[in-house]
Structures are given as C-alpha cells and as structure tokens.
Amino acid sequence: MSTTFESRYASSPAEVKQMDTAQLRQAFLMEKIFDADHIAWTHTHYDRYLTGGAMPVKGPVTLDTIDLLKAAYFLERRELGMINVGGDGVVEVDGEKFELAYKEALYIGKGKQQVIFSSKNAATPAKFYLNSTPAHHSYPTRKVSKKEAEVVTLGTLETANHRTINKLLVNSVLETCQLQMGMTELQPGSVWNTMPAHTHDRRMEVYFYFEIPEGQSVCHFMGQPQESRHIWMQNEQAVISPPWSIHSGAGTSNYTFIWGMAGENLDYSDMDHCKITELR
C-alpha cells in the first residue's frame, strides 16, 4: 500500500502540563516525513490538518484517498499545499504538469481528482512536503516560486534571530480557503525562530525543520507562555502546534523551517505576542 495514515487527538493545556518527554513527543512530533515511494499522513484533530511527504524513487506516486476522509478522492473536500525540499520533481494535476525545483511551492484547490508525484532523477529524488486542510470552495491550482513569494526580513544577528520569511502559499500571494504555507530561512550565526514568541487562538500550525546540518539539532518550544515545554528535533521532522501554544525554536546551528497554518483567519499578522521576559 502506497498510502497510510495515523491520527493524533487534540490535547488541552491541562493535559500537556502532565506529559513526560515520551508522551509529549508521541502527541506532537512527526519523526519520519519521507519514505521512498510512499505517502504517510499524520492527521491532527486541530482543524483536521494533515501533514505528510511524498518521495518518488522507483516511479510515480499517486495521491490516494484515505479511509479517514470518507471521500471518493483525496481532494473531494480538501485543498493541498506542498513545498519541494528535494531534487527536481513534477506534479501532475488532472493531466496538467507542474515542475517544482528546490524550495518551490504548489497549491492545489478542492475538486482536483488525480495528483501524481514524480522525480526527474531517482538518484536525487524530489521530496514533496505536504499539508492539507478541509476546503469549502475551489481555487485555481498555482505554482509559486521563491521569486514570487512575499519576502520579509526580520531580526538581527545581535539577537541571534536574523531570518528571511518567504510567504509562498498565503492570501497576499494567492487565494486559498484556509491553508497558509511559507518558509523561514535563518542566516548563519542566528538560531532563534519566532522569537519573541506568539500564539494565535484563531489558527493552529505545523512546523517542519530541515537544512539542519549533520550532528546538529533544533529545540522546539511549545506550550502556554507561562508553562512552556520543549521537544528536541532532528532534520526533516515536523511538529504540531495547538492554537493555544507558542511555537518557537533554537538550534545548535542555523536551519530552515516550513510553517503551515489553518483556521478561521488568513491574516498572517494575526498574533498574540508574548514578552520574552514573561515566558516561563
């Protein structure tokens, strides 16, 4: 079978306060995103968000529906976003082909029935990092390159958070129902992301960390601002962030991460900021 899934229940702040390290990782961490010629989805009950990865090696991989959706095809009532973090690849959407190079994104709207992933070179396969959310309107399929992204530079080297935010699949670039995706690149010498931290009770979020050098790690911080927890993460792993939780990280080196969001508000700046000195 080329497609599998697992489901994660939503956890309240009271539950998370009682979790040990293993329980925290089981509830929120996705340790393996990519598996050759296979799509493994993780479903969270926070906004019914789906996270997965497609890495075609021996041949094309098809986006099949899963029993969880009770749908005739995967995108019958969903939208899909992806960013390629591997070699050059091709995504065929109902017969239309889109070529995706490294760090290029593709949005596919509700109602598209056949999606096929393939790599141009099996020796350097494409790695399509996938995020999907429920959708109630169909918007056009569109590829977005880094040149087409809305780019914002924040932070400084002095505070170790100099970073470039590439807003790829966001409402200021293209229309979506609720899915928003982008990529933040930390500059050499900077290790902190999303600091000062924030929450946004109108949206949940998933972080995918990559470009972490061999032998290095990222410590991801989550939880309520006054009751924070942490999860140590390795290259090409993802983590679920509830709407009530901060989502921030510090690495032993600079790195890149992809953020994906879903909820009732498409405004990127919708954040409830937390003062650094008040974090606990």
C-alpha positions, -999 to 999 in steps of 0.1 A, spaced: 0 0 0 15 34 -10 -5 55 14 -10 52 52 -21 75 80 -23 79 117 -45 102 138 -35 124 167 -61 137 192 -62 173 203 -47 179 238 -57 206 262 -32 228 281 -41 209 313 -32 175 297 1 188 282 12 200 317 11 164 329 30 149 299 65 134 302 90 136 274 78 104 256 42 114 259 49 149 245 68 135 215 40 110 208 13 137 209 30 163 188 62 151 170 63 136 135 96 118 133 96 105 97 80 125 70 96 109 39 96 72 29 105 61 -6 75 56 -29 51 60 0 29 88 15 25 86 53 -1 111 66 -4 124 101 -38 137 109 -44 160 139 -78 169 153 -66 205 155 -85 219 124 -83 184 108 -49 192 95 -30 166 75 8 165 72 28 142 50 55 137 25 59 122 -10 93 109 -22 90 91 -56 121 70 -63 112 38 -82 84 56 -101 54 80 -97 34 81 -65 -3 88 -66 -23 109 -41 -48 83 -30 -77 90 -6 -76 75 29 -104 59 49 -103 88 74 -117 112 49 -147 90 37 -142 107 3 -142 93 -32 -109 111 -38 -85 129 -16 -93 165 -26 -131 160 -28 -135 183 2 -99 194 8 -71 217 -5 -34 208 -7 -2 227 -4 33 215 -9 69 227 -10 97 206 -26 127 201 -3 145 176 -25 156 172 -61 137 184 -91 102 169 -94 70 170 -114 34 171 -100 6 162 -125 -28 176 -115 -57 162 -136 -33 160 -166 -16 194 -161 21 191 -152 39 215 -128 77 213 -124 89 220 -89 126 227 -81 141 230 -47 120 253 -24 93 259 -49 56 255 -38 24 243 -54 -12 249 -43 -40 226 -55 -76 235 -49 -106 215 -39 -120 192 -65 -89 180 -84 -93 143 -87 -59 129 -98 -25 141 -84 7 122 -93 42 129 -79 74 120 -98 111 127 -96 132 138 -125 162 118 -112 158 88 -89 194 94 -76 182 128 -62 145 123 -57 121 151 -51 107 154 -16 73 170 -16 64 182 19 26 181 20 0 200 41 -38 196 36 -69 212 52 -107 210 47 -119 234 20 -154 246 10 -145 265 -22 -124 256 -52 -95 279 -60 -71 275 -90 -40 253 -89 -9 275 -89 28 271 -86 47 297 -66 85 301 -68 107 319 -43 108 349 -67 70 352 -65 69 350 -27 62 379 -4 96 382 14 102 398 48 135 400 67 133 402 105 156 401 135 193 408 139 225 389 143 229 405 177 197 388 190 205 356 171 173 357 151 182 372 117 158 355 93 141 357 59 104 348 58 92 336 24 54 338 23 46 313 -5 10 300 -2 -6 329 16 -36 351 9 -14 380 -1 0 359 -29 -29 336 -40 -64 326 -29 -69 297 -6 -97 286 17 -77 283 49 -43 267 42 -13 291 45 23 279 40 57 296 39 94 290 46 117 308 70 155 307 65 178 316 93 210 334 85 244 320 96 250 329 132 213 330 140 195 302 157 162 315 171 129 314 152 97 331 161 112 349 190 96 369 205 71 341 206 34 344 200 1 324 200 -29 328 177 -61 312 190 -77 315 156 -52 292 139 -32 261 146 2 255 130 27 228 119 65 234 117 88 213 95 125 217 102 151 210 75 186 220 63 198 211 98 235 202 94 245 167 103 252 163 140 231 194 149 195 197 163 167 222 170 150 225 203 113 234 196 95 252 223 57 249 228 30 251 255 13 281 271 36 311 275 36 306 313 40 268 311 64 260 282 77 226 272 103 216 247 109 189 221 143 181 206 140 177 168 162 163 140 165 171 103 133 167 83 109 162 112 77 181 119 58 192 150 21 201 157 14 234 174 -20 239 190 -37 273 187 -31 280 224 6 272 222 37 292 215 58 277 186 94 287 187 128 271 183 165 274 189 191 254 170 227 244 176 232 258 141 212 279 117 185 260 97 153 264 77 117 256 85 84 254 67 53 267 85 18 257 77 -14 271 92 -51 266 92 -80 282 110 -106 309 106 -82 338 100 -60 342 69 -42 374 82 -6 365 87 -1 392 112 -28 379 135 -7 371 165 -9 375 203 26 384 212 44 372 243 71 392 260 104 374 262 108 383 299 74 368 307 80 334 293 81 306 318 
